[in-house]
Amino acid sequence: MALPMRNTVFRIFWRKGLSCCRFSTGSSYFQHDLVRVRFAPSPTGYLHLGSLRTAFYNYCQAKSRKGVFILRIEDTDQTRKVEGATESIMDDLDWAGIPPDEGPLVGGNYGPYIQSERKHIYLDAIETLLKKGAAYPCFCSENRLKLLRKEATRRKEIPKYDNKCRSLSTDEIEEKKSQGIPWVVRLRVDDWSQSWDDKVYGHIVINHNEGDPVLLKADGYPTYHFANVVDDHHMKITHVLRGEEWHSSTPKHLALYQAFGWDPPALAHLPLILNPNGTKLSKRQGDIGVDYFKRKGYAPLVLLNYLTLTGGGFKTSATYPVCFPLEQLIQKFHLKNVTSHSGRLGPHNLEILSRQYLLAKLETKEGEKELVQHTIGLIRDHYKNRLSDEELGKHIYDEEHICYVLKWALPERITRPEDLLGEQFIFLWEMPDKTDIADFLEKTGADCGIILNAGLEVVKTMEQVDVESIHTALIKKAKSSKIGVNKFMPVLRYVLFSTVEGPRVGEIISALGRKQSLYRLQRALDLIDTSAVQG
Ligand SMILES: Nc1ncnc2c1ncn2[C@@H]1O[C@H](COP(=O)(O)OP(=O)(O)OP(=O)(O)O)[C@@H](O)[C@H]1O
């Protein structure tokens, strides 16, 4: 949807600290038994972090009060509609684990849930206002409106419609209609001074006259504001939680509620999530879409928790990011905890939360199995054309090995299983080439058998395969065998890791784990034995 006009002459007063304002009703807040909350995106692109957070706050508002979460697609601006956007928004909400109870796919008693399918409802509503004299047809041409805007700019005033068509008589209206002059319907607004108790920003007063606003466009589609108010009323919405950018449009909405004689829902404007440079997130950015995080392998719960770190809303005493289960987030949510200042995302928090979430998963049998299977799938797909049958069998389908690797890598090295596909971890999946090892061992000489046997013994007998213990034990062995550390370590490194220089052997063994290290050492030893037999 198009951004509402921002205006510097708005008089916005908010008294966040004044609880008398923040908790006063002033609306139909307590008049409905069932809390009904809607998320109403435009299908102008994918769901991004900002809109997902707004969806999530709406979801929490509904679920924390045993209410209903509704998805409504606001596609009245057909020129900005993007093919496939509605489907992708619904998919993303499902993926995030916050599917609507009512919406285009699931249906519900207040449908249709796509505005372009509700035109008859808006036309009925327009009729009501026209009959009441609260709205009127306007025949002003685009050219005239352009001139008005130009004039205002020249006078350094804020452009506004001069309400010219208000004074047309019934006969004049009929005549213009019979001439086929395109027309719109405007709302007659006499008093632009509006105030409301915003559930986040406190008491707000805005007095900004923009001229009678259009409700119905010449193409027969309602404007965003009109459809929004009519739908919220007909869908029995009790709470409207939307981005702070809609503050300035709220007087228009309140004027509409007054014109109909309807009670407005409780209003809560949410602080925006901003880019690092302070601008509003835009659907044109690729790296903020929900789909981007989905493809990167972040768990939905991690993303939801991440979003709660800007904007508040969740009661917590933790001073560091904590990945709470969804049920706990719902319990902790309250509008009074939402902050009134926009914030930026700290990407490092996403990594912290992801690691925390995965480590917790490894602590339960079920979680461990799920994570291991997921990782197996990832590695198999990534390396399927690259690994030999031996390697596939020995690593990829070995759940114990994958589990070991995850436990080794997660605390410090990775934050998603997908990280294990990085070049630096290839050694975990690709075994050193057998022919290369055989050549290397032959060139290196007779001590290789002793070194490999010593390595096998150390790895077999170590209580813990941690870097320092292995390193110390290998040095001890190297010295007692009188071969010397400088010859000892490169042999082990080569058969385990394919290079003579590189990370400490203790690190390699600790990364591969006992089972895989023993396998590689034995595999090399077998090559010596075979060549010895063959020789
Ligand atoms: N950066 C943001 N932070 C918090 N809420 C946001 C942000 N961007 C959008 N929202 C809110 O998400 C809801 C759905 O937004 P919408 O689909 O219109 O996204 P949008 O990015 O604002 O779209 P468009 O750019 O087409 O106007 C609205 O309530 C909107 O205020």
The ligand as an ORCA input file, in Angstrom:
! r2SCAN-3c Opt
* xyz 0 1
  N       9.685     -1.683      8.651
  C       8.558     -1.997      9.256
  N       8.522     -2.156     10.595
  C       7.374     -2.497     11.230
  N       6.192     -2.686     10.595
  C       6.164     -2.539      9.259
  C       7.342     -2.198      8.514
  N       7.011     -2.124      7.206
  C       5.702     -2.414      7.135
  N       5.182     -2.653      8.344
  C       3.785     -2.944      8.695
  O       3.424     -4.209      8.190
  C       2.041     -4.191      7.794
  C       1.931     -4.694      6.378
  O       2.711     -3.865      5.591
  P       2.746     -3.785      4.041
  O       2.374     -5.055      3.416
  O       2.001     -2.599      3.598
  O       4.316     -3.613      3.868
  P       5.130     -2.384      3.344
  O       6.547     -2.785      3.286
  O       4.801     -1.176      4.162
  O       4.523     -2.304      1.886
  P       4.593     -1.164      0.836
  O       6.047     -0.810      0.683
  O       3.988     -1.809     -0.346
  O       3.773     -0.067      1.410
  C       1.585     -2.754      7.967
  O       0.908     -2.636      9.201
  C       2.859     -1.962      8.006
  O       2.706     -0.788      8.761
*
